[in-house]
């Protein structure tokens, strides 16, 4: 067995209504003056109100920043840091989707260490220490609450990331009740996103691919595959919502240690240039990347096929099972109501060559892919998805 390292969030609190006890859960860790980071949509819906009341009841001061946007910008991060400094913050809570959690991670780092974000970009460059950090996801997809990565838009369409175990939170609080109001299309896209995390973690060529990540990836796929349709079409099903949230977290733990690959690399230009949500971007290219990878990864895809689709025939060859798996994933996206083609989200044929060039910049992801990807390959994959 090859050596490996496995990092994850040290404390995870899961359960219906868990977020309503957040003040008692975090009080000893985050101190008496906490920066609460979220987005305006969640604030206007009142989803934060029970949490905010729990802090008020405990006599803990909260400073609220509720201006995080989708694909958060560097200017937003710097505003959050300024607010934190002005208020002498002792801890940070991120509440929301991946954008709010990513901003909270970086804010906790910069407020705790005083380092310049320019020095923290990349893998393993953050110095720390950070402030105490708690993350509370309200979607079942990103797994950000257990990943050591934060992605920020620095200018125009350019995104940069900080990747370091330092920005794993101290506590993740997973409350299925917070996901009950998610619309069907967001539930579908984020659910497929979580599946992609697990699939790519399981088949990653990264040297740190390890037995724990593989085990977690398979458990994630079992939960996600069994519950995604229930969660999409019956959003009030608490059992399905809880299973999706747990599956998303397990997939996050898997790919946090066995990193993702070409599906994500080809999804980034779709999101960056055309502002398509990340989960949908992944869904659009997923079957086409898997078909490209099949010559090198058929056995691995065959191994996980029945985790998602237990009714797949067990007497098929690895190649047949792989093809069935990919076809069923494509059918699942359509069944969930997600658009199937790039043209369906406003991407023209003339954009494909530029997207292929941009995808090749994602070298940190492409090196993990089961099959090497050239620019011509990326162009062909986009064309198949178009």
TORKOL-4160 file (C-alpha; in steps of 0.2 Angstrom, whole numbers, padded with zeros to 4 digits, m for minus):
386
<pt num="1" X="0000" Y="0000" Z="0000"/>
<pt num="2" X="0007" Y="0017" Z="m0005"/>
<pt num="3" X="0009" Y="0031" Z="0009"/>
<pt num="4" X="m0005" Y="0044" Z="0009"/>
<pt num="5" X="m0011" Y="0058" Z="0020"/>
<pt num="6" X="m0029" Y="0061" Z="0024"/>
<pt num="7" X="m0035" Y="0078" Z="0031"/>
<pt num="8" X="m0053" Y="0082" Z="0036"/>
<pt num="9" X="m0063" Y="0093" Z="0047"/>
<pt num="10" X="m0060" Y="0087" Z="0065"/>
<pt num="11" X="m0078" Y="0089" Z="0071"/>
<pt num="12" X="m0094" Y="0086" Z="0062"/>
<pt num="13" X="m0111" Y="0089" Z="0069"/>
<pt num="14" X="m0126" Y="0081" Z="0059"/>
<pt num="15" X="m0144" Y="0081" Z="0062"/>
<pt num="16" X="m0161" Y="0089" Z="0059"/>
<pt num="17" X="m0162" Y="0106" Z="0068"/>
<pt num="18" X="m0143" Y="0105" Z="0073"/>
<pt num="19" X="m0140" Y="0123" Z="0066"/>
<pt num="20" X="m0153" Y="0129" Z="0079"/>
<pt num="21" X="m0140" Y="0124" Z="0093"/>
<pt num="22" X="m0126" Y="0133" Z="0084"/>
<pt num="23" X="m0122" Y="0145" Z="0098"/>
<pt num="24" X="m0120" Y="0132" Z="0111"/>
<pt num="25" X="m0110" Y="0121" Z="0099"/>
<pt num="26" X="m0097" Y="0135" Z="0094"/>
<pt num="27" X="m0096" Y="0146" Z="0110"/>
<pt num="28" X="m0081" Y="0138" Z="0117"/>
<pt num="29" X="m0072" Y="0138" Z="0101"/>
<pt num="30" X="m0076" Y="0155" Z="0092"/>
<pt num="31" X="m0075" Y="0167" Z="0107"/>
<pt num="32" X="m0087" Y="0181" Z="0110"/>
<pt num="33" X="m0087" Y="0192" Z="0094"/>
<pt num="34" X="m0090" Y="0182" Z="0079"/>
<pt num="35" X="m0091" Y="0187" Z="0060"/>
<pt num="36" X="m0106" Y="0178" Z="0052"/>
<pt num="37" X="m0104" Y="0177" Z="0033"/>
<pt num="38" X="m0119" Y="0173" Z="0021"/>
<pt num="39" X="m0127" Y="0179" Z="0006"/>
<pt num="40" X="m0142" Y="0192" Z="0004"/>
<pt num="41" X="m0154" Y="0178" Z="m0003"/>
<pt num="42" X="m0153" Y="0167" Z="0012"/>
<pt num="43" X="m0154" Y="0183" Z="0024"/>
<pt num="44" X="m0170" Y="0189" Z="0015"/>
<pt num="45" X="m0178" Y="0172" Z="0016"/>
<pt num="46" X="m0176" Y="0172" Z="0035"/>
<pt num="47" X="m0166" Y="0156" Z="0034"/>
<pt num="48" X="m0153" Y="0163" Z="0046"/>
<pt num="49" X="m0165" Y="0170" Z="0059"/>
<pt num="50" X="m0165" Y="0154" Z="0070"/>
<pt num="51" X="m0146" Y="0154" Z="0071"/>
<pt num="52" X="m0145" Y="0173" Z="0074"/>
<pt num="53" X="m0158" Y="0171" Z="0088"/>
<pt num="54" X="m0148" Y="0157" Z="0096"/>
<pt num="55" X="m0133" Y="0169" Z="0097"/>
<pt num="56" X="m0143" Y="0183" Z="0105"/>
<pt num="57" X="m0150" Y="0171" Z="0118"/>
<pt num="58" X="m0132" Y="0166" Z="0123"/>
<pt num="59" X="m0126" Y="0184" Z="0124"/>
<pt num="60" X="m0114" Y="0182" Z="0110"/>
<pt num="61" X="m0110" Y="0197" Z="0098"/>
<pt num="62" X="m0112" Y="0194" Z="0080"/>
<pt num="63" X="m0106" Y="0205" Z="0066"/>
<pt num="64" X="m0116" Y="0200" Z="0050"/>
<pt num="65" X="m0109" Y="0201" Z="0032"/>
<pt num="66" X="m0123" Y="0196" Z="0020"/>
<pt num="67" X="m0116" Y="0202" Z="0004"/>
<pt num="68" X="m0107" Y="0187" Z="m0003"/>
<pt num="69" X="m0111" Y="0184" Z="m0022"/>
<pt num="70" X="m0111" Y="0169" Z="m0033"/>
<pt num="71" X="m0093" Y="0166" Z="m0039"/>
<pt num="72" X="m0087" Y="0178" Z="m0025"/>
<pt num="73" X="m0074" Y="0191" Z="m0030"/>
<pt num="74" X="m0058" Y="0196" Z="m0022"/>
<pt num="75" X="m0065" Y="0213" Z="m0018"/>
<pt num="76" X="m0079" Y="0204" Z="m0008"/>
<pt num="77" X="m0066" Y="0195" Z="0002"/>
<pt num="78" X="m0056" Y="0210" Z="0006"/>
<pt num="79" X="m0072" Y="0219" Z="0012"/>
<pt num="80" X="m0075" Y="0205" Z="0023"/>
<pt num="81" X="m0058" Y="0206" Z="0030"/>
<pt num="82" X="m0059" Y="0224" Z="0033"/>
<pt num="83" X="m0076" Y="0222" Z="0043"/>
<pt num="84" X="m0067" Y="0208" Z="0053"/>
<pt num="85" X="m0052" Y="0220" Z="0058"/>
<pt num="86" X="m0064" Y="0234" Z="0062"/>
<pt num="87" X="m0074" Y="0224" Z="0074"/>
<pt num="88" X="m0059" Y="0214" Z="0082"/>
<pt num="89" X="m0067" Y="0197" Z="0077"/>
<pt num="90" X="m0063" Y="0182" Z="0087"/>
<pt num="91" X="m0070" Y="0168" Z="0076"/>
<pt num="92" X="m0079" Y="0166" Z="0059"/>
<pt num="93" X="m0095" Y="0157" Z="0054"/>
<pt num="94" X="m0099" Y="0153" Z="0035"/>
<pt num="95" X="m0117" Y="0150" Z="0032"/>
<pt num="96" X="m0124" Y="0146" Z="0014"/>
<pt num="97" X="m0118" Y="0138" Z="m0002"/>
<pt num="98" X="m0100" Y="0135" Z="m0008"/>
<pt num="99" X="m0098" Y="0154" Z="m0011"/>
<pt num="100" X="m0101" Y="0159" Z="0007"/>
<pt num="101" X="m0091" Y="0145" Z="0014"/>
<pt num="102" X="m0076" Y="0149" Z="0003"/>
<pt num="103" X="m0076" Y="0167" Z="0008"/>
<pt num="104" X="m0077" Y="0162" Z="0026"/>
<pt num="105" X="m0062" Y="0151" Z="0024"/>
<pt num="106" X="m0051" Y="0164" Z="0017"/>
<pt num="107" X="m0057" Y="0177" Z="0029"/>
<pt num="108" X="m0053" Y="0167" Z="0044"/>
<pt num="109" X="m0035" Y="0164" Z="0037"/>
<pt num="110" X="m0032" Y="0182" Z="0033"/>
<pt num="111" X="m0039" Y="0189" Z="0049"/>
<pt num="112" X="m0029" Y="0176" Z="0059"/>
<pt num="113" X="m0013" Y="0177" Z="0051"/>
<pt num="114" X="m0012" Y="0195" Z="0044"/>
<pt num="115" X="m0004" Y="0188" Z="0028"/>
<pt num="116" X="m0007" Y="0195" Z="0011"/>
<pt num="117" X="m0018" Y="0184" Z="0000"/>
<pt num="118" X="m0006" Y="0186" Z="m0015"/>
<pt num="119" X="0006" Y="0175" Z="m0005"/>
<pt num="120" X="m0008" Y="0162" Z="m0001"/>
<pt num="121" X="m0013" Y="0158" Z="m0018"/>
<pt num="122" X="m0009" Y="0140" Z="m0024"/>
<pt num="123" X="m0006" Y="0124" Z="m0015"/>
<pt num="124" X="0002" Y="0124" Z="0002"/>
<pt num="125" X="0007" Y="0142" Z="0002"/>
<pt num="126" X="m0004" Y="0148" Z="0016"/>
<pt num="127" X="0005" Y="0152" Z="0032"/>
<pt num="128" X="m0008" Y="0154" Z="0045"/>
<pt num="129" X="m0013" Y="0153" Z="0059"/>
<pt num="130" X="m0032" Y="0157" Z="0056"/>
<pt num="131" X="m0046" Y="0162" Z="0067"/>
<pt num="132" X="m0058" Y="0148" Z="0073"/>
<pt num="133" X="m0069" Y="0143" Z="0059"/>
<pt num="134" X="m0086" Y="0135" Z="0058"/>
<pt num="135" X="m0095" Y="0131" Z="0042"/>
<pt num="136" X="m0114" Y="0127" Z="0039"/>
<pt num="137" X="m0119" Y="0122" Z="0022"/>
<pt num="138" X="m0136" Y="0125" Z="0015"/>
<pt num="139" X="m0134" Y="0115" Z="m0001"/>
<pt num="140" X="m0130" Y="0097" Z="m0004"/>
<pt num="141" X="m0116" Y="0098" Z="m0017"/>
<pt num="142" X="m0100" Y="0107" Z="m0014"/>
<pt num="143" X="m0094" Y="0098" Z="0001"/>
<pt num="144" X="m0084" Y="0114" Z="0005"/>
<pt num="145" X="m0087" Y="0111" Z="0024"/>
<pt num="146" X="m0074" Y="0097" Z="0023"/>
<pt num="147" X="m0062" Y="0103" Z="0009"/>
<pt num="148" X="m0046" Y="0113" Z="0011"/>
<pt num="149" X="m0049" Y="0123" Z="m0005"/>
<pt num="150" X="m0057" Y="0140" Z="m0008"/>
<pt num="151" X="m0060" Y="0147" Z="m0025"/>
<pt num="152" X="m0061" Y="0166" Z="m0028"/>
<pt num="153" X="m0064" Y="0176" Z="m0044"/>
<pt num="154" X="m0049" Y="0188" Z="m0045"/>
<pt num="155" X="m0053" Y="0198" Z="m0061"/>
<pt num="156" X="m0065" Y="0196" Z="m0075"/>
<pt num="157" X="m0066" Y="0177" Z="m0078"/>
<pt num="158" X="m0050" Y="0172" Z="m0069"/>
<pt num="159" X="m0052" Y="0161" Z="m0054"/>
<pt num="160" X="m0038" Y="0157" Z="m0041"/>
<pt num="161" X="m0038" Y="0145" Z="m0027"/>
<pt num="162" X="m0030" Y="0143" Z="m0010"/>
<pt num="163" X="m0027" Y="0125" Z="m0005"/>
<pt num="164" X="m0021" Y="0121" Z="0012"/>
<pt num="165" X="m0027" Y="0110" Z="0027"/>
<pt num="166" X="m0026" Y="0126" Z="0037"/>
<pt num="167" X="m0043" Y="0132" Z="0030"/>
<pt num="168" X="m0052" Y="0116" Z="0035"/>
<pt num="169" X="m0064" Y="0122" Z="0048"/>
<pt num="170" X="m0064" Y="0117" Z="0066"/>
<pt num="171" X="m0082" Y="0112" Z="0065"/>
<pt num="172" X="m0095" Y="0108" Z="0051"/>
<pt num="173" X="m0113" Y="0108" Z="0056"/>
<pt num="174" X="m0124" Y="0099" Z="0044"/>
<pt num="175" X="m0143" Y="0102" Z="0046"/>
<pt num="176" X="m0154" Y="0094" Z="0033"/>
<pt num="177" X="m0168" Y="0106" Z="0037"/>
<pt num="178" X="m0158" Y="0120" Z="0030"/>
<pt num="179" X="m0159" Y="0112" Z="0013"/>
<pt num="180" X="m0178" Y="0109" Z="0012"/>
<pt num="181" X="m0182" Y="0125" Z="0003"/>
<pt num="182" X="m0169" Y="0122" Z="m0011"/>
<pt num="183" X="m0178" Y="0123" Z="m0028"/>
<pt num="184" X="m0178" Y="0107" Z="m0039"/>
<pt num="185" X="m0166" Y="0113" Z="m0052"/>
<pt num="186" X="m0153" Y="0118" Z="m0039"/>
<pt num="187" X="m0155" Y="0102" Z="m0029"/>
<pt num="188" X="m0152" Y="0092" Z="m0046"/>
<pt num="189" X="m0137" Y="0102" Z="m0051"/>
<pt num="190" X="m0129" Y="0102" Z="m0034"/>
<pt num="191" X="m0133" Y="0083" Z="m0032"/>
<pt num="192" X="m0124" Y="0079" Z="m0048"/>
<pt num="193" X="m0109" Y="0090" Z="m0043"/>
<pt num="194" X="m0107" Y="0079" Z="m0027"/>
<pt num="195" X="m0108" Y="0063" Z="m0038"/>
<pt num="196" X="m0094" Y="0070" Z="m0049"/>
<pt num="197" X="m0084" Y="0073" Z="m0034"/>
<pt num="198" X="m0085" Y="0055" Z="m0029"/>
<pt num="199" X="m0083" Y="0048" Z="m0046"/>
<pt num="200" X="m0067" Y="0058" Z="m0049"/>
<pt num="201" X="m0060" Y="0055" Z="m0032"/>
<pt num="202" X="m0062" Y="0036" Z="m0034"/>
<pt num="203" X="m0053" Y="0036" Z="m0051"/>
<pt num="204" X="m0040" Y="0050" Z="m0048"/>
<pt num="205" X="m0022" Y="0047" Z="m0054"/>
<pt num="206" X="m0016" Y="0058" Z="m0040"/>
<pt num="207" X="m0002" Y="0050" Z="m0029"/>
<pt num="208" X="m0013" Y="0053" Z="m0014"/>
<pt num="209" X="m0028" Y="0042" Z="m0020"/>
<pt num="210" X="m0030" Y="0031" Z="m0005"/>
<pt num="211" X="m0042" Y="0018" Z="0003"/>
<pt num="212" X="m0051" Y="0030" Z="0014"/>
<pt num="213" X="m0055" Y="0041" Z="m0001"/>
<pt num="214" X="m0061" Y="0027" Z="m0011"/>
<pt num="215" X="m0072" Y="0020" Z="0003"/>
<pt num="216" X="m0080" Y="0037" Z="0006"/>
<pt num="217" X="m0083" Y="0040" Z="m0013"/>
<pt num="218" X="m0092" Y="0024" Z="m0014"/>
<pt num="219" X="m0103" Y="0027" Z="0001"/>
<pt num="220" X="m0107" Y="0044" Z="m0005"/>
<pt num="221" X="m0112" Y="0037" Z="m0022"/>
<pt num="222" X="m0124" Y="0025" Z="m0014"/>
<pt num="223" X="m0132" Y="0039" Z="m0004"/>
<pt num="224" X="m0133" Y="0051" Z="m0018"/>
<pt num="225" X="m0139" Y="0038" Z="m0031"/>
<pt num="226" X="m0153" Y="0032" Z="m0020"/>
<pt num="227" X="m0160" Y="0049" Z="m0015"/>
<pt num="228" X="m0157" Y="0062" Z="m0028"/>
<pt num="229" X="m0173" Y="0059" Z="m0037"/>
<pt num="230" X="m0183" Y="0059" Z="m0021"/>
<pt num="231" X="m0174" Y="0075" Z="m0015"/>
<pt num="232" X="m0178" Y="0084" Z="m0032"/>
<pt num="233" X="m0196" Y="0079" Z="m0034"/>
<pt num="234" X="m0201" Y="0079" Z="m0016"/>
<pt num="235" X="m0191" Y="0093" Z="m0008"/>
<pt num="236" X="m0199" Y="0091" Z="0009"/>
<pt num="237" X="m0193" Y="0073" Z="0011"/>
<pt num="238" X="m0181" Y="0075" Z="0026"/>
<pt num="239" X="m0174" Y="0058" Z="0025"/>
<pt num="240" X="m0169" Y="0061" Z="0007"/>
<pt num="241" X="m0162" Y="0078" Z="0011"/>
<pt num="242" X="m0152" Y="0071" Z="0025"/>
<pt num="243" X="m0145" Y="0058" Z="0014"/>
<pt num="244" X="m0140" Y="0070" Z="0000"/>
<pt num="245" X="m0131" Y="0082" Z="0013"/>
<pt num="246" X="m0122" Y="0067" Z="0021"/>
<pt num="247" X="m0117" Y="0060" Z="0003"/>
<pt num="248" X="m0111" Y="0077" Z="m0002"/>
<pt num="249" X="m0100" Y="0078" Z="0014"/>
<pt num="250" X="m0093" Y="0061" Z="0011"/>
<pt num="251" X="m0089" Y="0065" Z="m0007"/>
<pt num="252" X="m0081" Y="0081" Z="m0001"/>
<pt num="253" X="m0070" Y="0071" Z="0011"/>
<pt num="254" X="m0065" Y="0060" Z="m0003"/>
<pt num="255" X="m0060" Y="0073" Z="m0016"/>
<pt num="256" X="m0052" Y="0084" Z="m0003"/>
<pt num="257" X="m0038" Y="0070" Z="m0002"/>
<pt num="258" X="m0039" Y="0062" Z="m0019"/>
<pt num="259" X="m0042" Y="0077" Z="m0030"/>
<pt num="260" X="m0054" Y="0079" Z="m0045"/>
<pt num="261" X="m0049" Y="0079" Z="m0063"/>
<pt num="262" X="m0055" Y="0083" Z="m0081"/>
<pt num="263" X="m0074" Y="0085" Z="m0078"/>
<pt num="264" X="m0070" Y="0099" Z="m0066"/>
<pt num="265" X="m0056" Y="0106" Z="m0078"/>
<pt num="266" X="m0068" Y="0107" Z="m0092"/>
<pt num="267" X="m0082" Y="0114" Z="m0082"/>
<pt num="268" X="m0072" Y="0129" Z="m0076"/>
<pt num="269" X="m0072" Y="0138" Z="m0093"/>
<pt num="270" X="m0091" Y="0135" Z="m0094"/>
<pt num="271" X="m0094" Y="0143" Z="m0077"/>
<pt num="272" X="m0081" Y="0156" Z="m0078"/>
<pt num="273" X="m0085" Y="0163" Z="m0096"/>
<pt num="274" X="m0104" Y="0160" Z="m0096"/>
<pt num="275" X="m0108" Y="0161" Z="m0078"/>
<pt num="276" X="m0117" Y="0144" Z="m0078"/>
<pt num="277" X="m0118" Y="0136" Z="m0060"/>
<pt num="278" X="m0104" Y="0125" Z="m0056"/>
<pt num="279" X="m0115" Y="0109" Z="m0053"/>
<pt num="280" X="m0123" Y="0111" Z="m0070"/>
<pt num="281" X="m0107" Y="0115" Z="m0079"/>
<pt num="282" X="m0101" Y="0098" Z="m0072"/>
<pt num="283" X="m0117" Y="0089" Z="m0077"/>
<pt num="284" X="m0115" Y="0096" Z="m0095"/>
<pt num="285" X="m0098" Y="0088" Z="m0098"/>
<pt num="286" X="m0099" Y="0073" Z="m0086"/>
<pt num="287" X="m0104" Y="0059" Z="m0098"/>
<pt num="288" X="m0093" Y="0065" Z="m0112"/>
<pt num="289" X="m0077" Y="0066" Z="m0101"/>
<pt num="290" X="m0081" Y="0048" Z="m0094"/>
<pt num="291" X="m0083" Y="0041" Z="m0112"/>
<pt num="292" X="m0066" Y="0049" Z="m0116"/>
<pt num="293" X="m0058" Y="0041" Z="m0100"/>
<pt num="294" X="m0066" Y="0024" Z="m0103"/>
<pt num="295" X="m0051" Y="0016" Z="m0112"/>
<pt num="296" X="m0041" Y="0019" Z="m0096"/>
<pt num="297" X="m0054" Y="0019" Z="m0083"/>
<pt num="298" X="m0068" Y="0006" Z="m0088"/>
<pt num="299" X="m0064" Y="m0006" Z="m0074"/>
<pt num="300" X="m0065" Y="0008" Z="m0061"/>
<pt num="301" X="m0081" Y="0015" Z="m0068"/>
<pt num="302" X="m0088" Y="m0003" Z="m0068"/>
<pt num="303" X="m0083" Y="m0005" Z="m0049"/>
<pt num="304" X="m0094" Y="0010" Z="m0044"/>
<pt num="305" X="m0108" Y="0008" Z="m0057"/>
<pt num="306" X="m0119" Y="m0002" Z="m0045"/>
<pt num="307" X="m0116" Y="0010" Z="m0031"/>
<pt num="308" X="m0127" Y="0023" Z="m0041"/>
<pt num="309" X="m0138" Y="0011" Z="m0050"/>
<pt num="310" X="m0140" Y="m0005" Z="m0040"/>
<pt num="311" X="m0151" Y="m0013" Z="m0054"/>
<pt num="312" X="m0136" Y="m0014" Z="m0067"/>
<pt num="313" X="m0133" Y="m0031" Z="m0073"/>
<pt num="314" X="m0119" Y="m0040" Z="m0063"/>
<pt num="315" X="m0115" Y="m0052" Z="m0078"/>
<pt num="316" X="m0109" Y="m0039" Z="m0090"/>
<pt num="317" X="m0090" Y="m0036" Z="m0094"/>
<pt num="318" X="m0081" Y="m0021" Z="m0087"/>
<pt num="319" X="m0083" Y="m0012" Z="m0103"/>
<pt num="320" X="m0101" Y="m0016" Z="m0105"/>
<pt num="321" X="m0104" Y="m0011" Z="m0087"/>
<pt num="322" X="m0094" Y="0005" Z="m0089"/>
<pt num="323" X="m0105" Y="0010" Z="m0105"/>
<pt num="324" X="m0121" Y="0006" Z="m0095"/>
<pt num="325" X="m0115" Y="0017" Z="m0081"/>
<pt num="326" X="m0111" Y="0032" Z="m0092"/>
<pt num="327" X="m0127" Y="0030" Z="m0101"/>
<pt num="328" X="m0137" Y="0030" Z="m0085"/>
<pt num="329" X="m0129" Y="0045" Z="m0078"/>
<pt num="330" X="m0134" Y="0054" Z="m0094"/>
<pt num="331" X="m0151" Y="0048" Z="m0093"/>
<pt num="332" X="m0152" Y="0054" Z="m0074"/>
<pt num="333" X="m0147" Y="0072" Z="m0078"/>
<pt num="334" X="m0161" Y="0073" Z="m0091"/>
<pt num="335" X="m0173" Y="0064" Z="m0079"/>
<pt num="336" X="m0169" Y="0078" Z="m0066"/>
<pt num="337" X="m0173" Y="0091" Z="m0079"/>
<pt num="338" X="m0155" Y="0098" Z="m0082"/>
<pt num="339" X="m0152" Y="0104" Z="m0099"/>
<pt num="340" X="m0142" Y="0091" Z="m0109"/>
<pt num="341" X="m0131" Y="0101" Z="m0121"/>
<pt num="342" X="m0120" Y="0116" Z="m0121"/>
<pt num="343" X="m0131" Y="0125" Z="m0134"/>
<pt num="344" X="m0145" Y="0123" Z="m0122"/>
<pt num="345" X="m0137" Y="0135" Z="m0110"/>
<pt num="346" X="m0132" Y="0148" Z="m0123"/>
<pt num="347" X="m0115" Y="0142" Z="m0128"/>
<pt num="348" X="m0111" Y="0144" Z="m0147"/>
<pt num="349" X="m0101" Y="0132" Z="m0157"/>
<pt num="350" X="m0089" Y="0146" Z="m0160"/>
<pt num="351" X="m0084" Y="0147" Z="m0142"/>
<pt num="352" X="m0078" Y="0129" Z="m0141"/>
<pt num="353" X="m0060" Y="0132" Z="m0146"/>
<pt num="354" X="m0058" Y="0146" Z="m0134"/>
<pt num="355" X="m0065" Y="0135" Z="m0120"/>
<pt num="356" X="m0053" Y="0121" Z="m0124"/>
<pt num="357" X="m0038" Y="0133" Z="m0123"/>
<pt num="358" X="m0045" Y="0139" Z="m0106"/>
<pt num="359" X="m0047" Y="0121" Z="m0100"/>
<pt num="360" X="m0029" Y="0117" Z="m0103"/>
<pt num="361" X="m0024" Y="0130" Z="m0090"/>
<pt num="362" X="m0032" Y="0119" Z="m0076"/>
<pt num="363" X="m0016" Y="0109" Z="m0075"/>
<pt num="364" X="m0018" Y="0105" Z="m0056"/>
<pt num="365" X="m0034" Y="0095" Z="m0061"/>
<pt num="366" X="m0029" Y="0088" Z="m0078"/>
<pt num="367" X="m0014" Y="0079" Z="m0070"/>
<pt num="368" X="m0026" Y="0069" Z="m0060"/>
<pt num="369" X="m0037" Y="0062" Z="m0075"/>
<pt num="370" X="m0036" Y="0044" Z="m0079"/>
<pt num="371" X="m0032" Y="0048" Z="m0097"/>
<pt num="372" X="m0021" Y="0062" Z="m0103"/>
<pt num="373" X="m0030" Y="0077" Z="m0111"/>
<pt num="374" X="m0024" Y="0087" Z="m0125"/>
<pt num="375" X="m0031" Y="0103" Z="m0131"/>
<pt num="376" X="m0038" Y="0094" Z="m0146"/>
<pt num="377" X="m0046" Y="0081" Z="m0134"/>
<pt num="378" X="m0054" Y="0095" Z="m0124"/>
<pt num="379" X="m0061" Y="0103" Z="m0140"/>
<pt num="380" X="m0068" Y="0086" Z="m0145"/>
<pt num="381" X="m0076" Y="0083" Z="m0128"/>
<pt num="382" X="m0084" Y="0100" Z="m0129"/>
<pt num="383" X="m0090" Y="0097" Z="m0147"/>
<pt num="384" X="m0098" Y="0080" Z="m0141"/>
<pt num="385" X="m0107" Y="0090" Z="m0127"/>
<pt num="386" X="m0113" Y="0104" Z="m0139"/>
